[in-house]
Amino acid sequence: MADCGLPFPVVCIQCGRGVGLCGIKIIGEFDPLSLTPENPDAPGIELIRPTIGFCVAVIAILSCVLHYAAAFEGDLTYYTPGLGSCGETNSETDAVVALSPSQFTTDPQACGKKIQIHLGNATTMATVADKCPACSPGSIDVSPTVFQALAPLTIGRAQIEWDYAT
């Protein structure tokens, strides 16, 4: 069997365990810094040799999972911004967004972050400036300027996907 040749293991950032794309199987606790060319048999790892097909399948699955694990789906509505929960005063012409309370629980440092919003073929950016108490998880409330970049205000509500901008 051939090794996939990728130079790094994939390790769970929460528990430090997982299966590396390069054939490194994590057993128990693992310090990623302990794996060096000089120390290929570091404690806590076992070398396995996956086939190239297996590596391609794992990479494809991981790329799909990682892409969609970070994306959010929900309703898009609009509101008239003012003094937001992030401490800034904004207007209808500012490209701002209010996230659901659950989003702020997940990411308490959300204020000021940029998000990318997708509706059909349209995409726009907005800056987190407020909290939307009535929004369900994944739903967002945006300024009229942001809403109009995606759809006419007359529809009032739309299903969107969004994610933090990179």
N, C-alpha and C positions, 0 to 999 in steps of 0.2 A: 504494500500500500504506500501511496505517496503522501507526504506531509504537505499541508496547504501553504506553508512558508510564511505566514503572517508573523510579524515580529512582536506581537503583544498578546497577552491573555485577556479575556473578558472576565472580570471579577465583579461580583455583586458589591455595590458600594455600601450596602447596609450590613451584610453579614460577612463579607470577605470570602465567600464561597462561589463556586461556579465552574463552568467548563470553558477553558480557553479555546479560542479559534485555532490556535497553533498546536493543539493536542496537549495542552496542559490541563490536567484535571485537578481541581482544588479539593483537598481533603482536609476538613477541619479548618482551623484558623490559618490564615495565610497573609504574609506581609509582601505586597507586590515588589517592594524594594529589595527583598531578599533574593529574588530571581535575577541573576546576572550571568553573563557568559562564563564567568569564572566559577559560578556556583549553580550549575544547572539542576542539581539535585537538592535544592533547598528544602528544609523540612516543610511538610504540609502539601507537597505536590507530587504528582505521579505523571510520568510522560506517557501519553497515548498517541497513536498514529492514525488519525482519521483519513479517509479517502478525500480526494479533491472534490468529488461530488458532494460528500457530506459537508465540507467546508463551504461550498457554494450555497447549499441549502440553508445552512446556519446563517450565513451572511444575509441572504435574501430575507429570511424570517426576521432576523434582528433589525434589519433596516425598516421593514414594515412595522414591526412592533414599536420600535423607537420613534418612528415618525408619528404614528397614530396615538401612542401613549401620551405624547406631549400636546396634541391638538385637543381643542374643546369645541363642543357643539352646543347650540342653544338658540334662544330667541334674540333678535336684535330689535331694540326699541330706541326711541330718542327722547331727550328731555332738554330743558333749558338749564344749562349749567350756571352756577353762581359760586359761592364759597363752598368748595368741595371738602370732603373728609381728609384730603391730603394737605389741606391748609392753604391752597392756592385759589384765587378767584379767577374764573374763566367765563367766557361768553359763548354765544351760539356759533360764532365763527371760528372758535378754537377747536382743533382736532383732539378732543378729549373723550375718555371713556370712563364709565362707572362699572366696576366689577361687583359680582354678587358677594354677600358676606362670607360664603364658604370659600370663595377664591382668596379673600383676605386672610382667612384662617389658614389656608394652605400656604400662602405666600404673604406674610405680614409686611414684607418690604416691597410690595407691589407698586406703591406710589412712585410715579415718575418713569416707570418702565414703559416701553413701547410695545404695542401689540399689532399684529397684522390680521386683518379681518377679510374673510373671503365670502362672497355671495355670487354664486355662478362663476362667470368669467371676470367679475370685478373684484379688485383687491384694493384696500386702503390701509393706512396706518393711523394709530391714535395713541395718545399718551394717557396712562392711568392717572386720574385726577380725583376720583370720587368712589364712593361705595353706593351700590344700588340695593337698598334694603328689600325691595320687592322682587328682585331678580332671583330666579332659581339657579342652581349650579350650572355653569356653562353659559348662561345668558348674560348679555351685556346691554347697558344703556349708553347711548352715544350722543354727542352734540348733533344738531341738525346738519352741520357741515359734513360730518363723517357719514351720517345716514345717507345724505344726498349723493355722496361719492359712490354709493352702492346701489341705491334705489330711490324712487321718488318718495317724498314724505307722505304722500297720500295713502300708501299701503300700510303705514303705521307699524307693522311688525313683519319680520322675515326670519327664516331659519338660516343660520350662518355657521361657519367654522372660524375659529380664531386660534392664534397661538402667540406666545411671546416672540418678538422679533429677535433675530440673532445678529 
